[in-house]
Amino acid sequence: MIQHQNNRQLVRYSINGFINEAFRVIEHGKRGLMSKDEALDELWELLINIDYEIKSGKQVMTETLVN
């Protein structure tokens, strides 16, 4: 049980990291420090990572309920 709680906590921290990075990318794109295409590509990758982390976290919680 503790292991699953720790996994959820790690997922939460990594999602926060991805979101913070997305804000940084948006800021750089708006200030012209990176091209708009490069910013969109990075945001796309971050969204995919966030989606993966959320789905992985749900799977961990589902496994906990089944056991």
C-alpha positions in Angstrom: 0.0 0.0 0.0 2.8 2.5 0.9 4.5 1.7 -2.4 1.4 2.6 -4.4 1.0 5.8 -2.4 4.6 6.7 -3.2 4.0 5.9 -6.9 1.0 8.3 -7.0 3.1 10.9 -5.3 5.9 10.5 -7.8 3.3 10.8 -10.7 1.9 14.0 -9.1 5.4 15.5 -8.9 6.3 14.6 -12.5 3.0 16.0 -13.8 3.7 19.2 -12.0 7.2 19.3 -13.5 5.7 18.8 -17.0 3.2 21.6 -16.4 5.9 24.0 -15.2 8.0 23.2 -18.2 4.9 23.9 -20.4 4.6 27.4 -18.9 8.3 28.0 -19.5 7.9 27.0 -23.2 4.8 29.2 -23.6 6.7 32.2 -22.1 9.7 31.6 -24.4 7.5 31.3 -27.4 5.6 34.5 -26.6 8.8 36.4 -25.9 10.3 35.2 -29.2 13.1 33.3 -27.5 12.1 30.2 -29.6 10.2 29.7 -32.8 6.4 29.1 -32.6 6.9 25.8 -34.3 9.5 24.7 -31.8 7.3 25.8 -28.9 4.3 23.8 -30.3 6.5 20.7 -30.8 7.7 20.9 -27.2 4.2 21.5 -25.9 2.9 18.5 -27.8 5.6 16.3 -26.2 4.8 17.6 -22.8 1.1 16.9 -23.3 1.9 13.3 -24.4 4.0 12.8 -21.3 1.3 14.2 -19.0 -1.3 11.9 -20.6 1.0 8.9 -20.1 1.6 9.8 -16.4 -2.1 10.2 -15.8 -3.0 6.9 -17.4 -0.2 5.2 -15.6 -1.4 6.6 -12.3 -4.9 5.4 -12.9 -3.6 1.9 -13.7 -1.7 1.8 -10.3 -4.9 2.9 -8.4 -7.0 0.3 -10.3 -4.4 -2.5 -9.4 -4.6 -1.4 -5.7 -8.4 -1.7 -5.7 -8.4 -5.1 -7.3 -5.9 -6.5 -4.9 
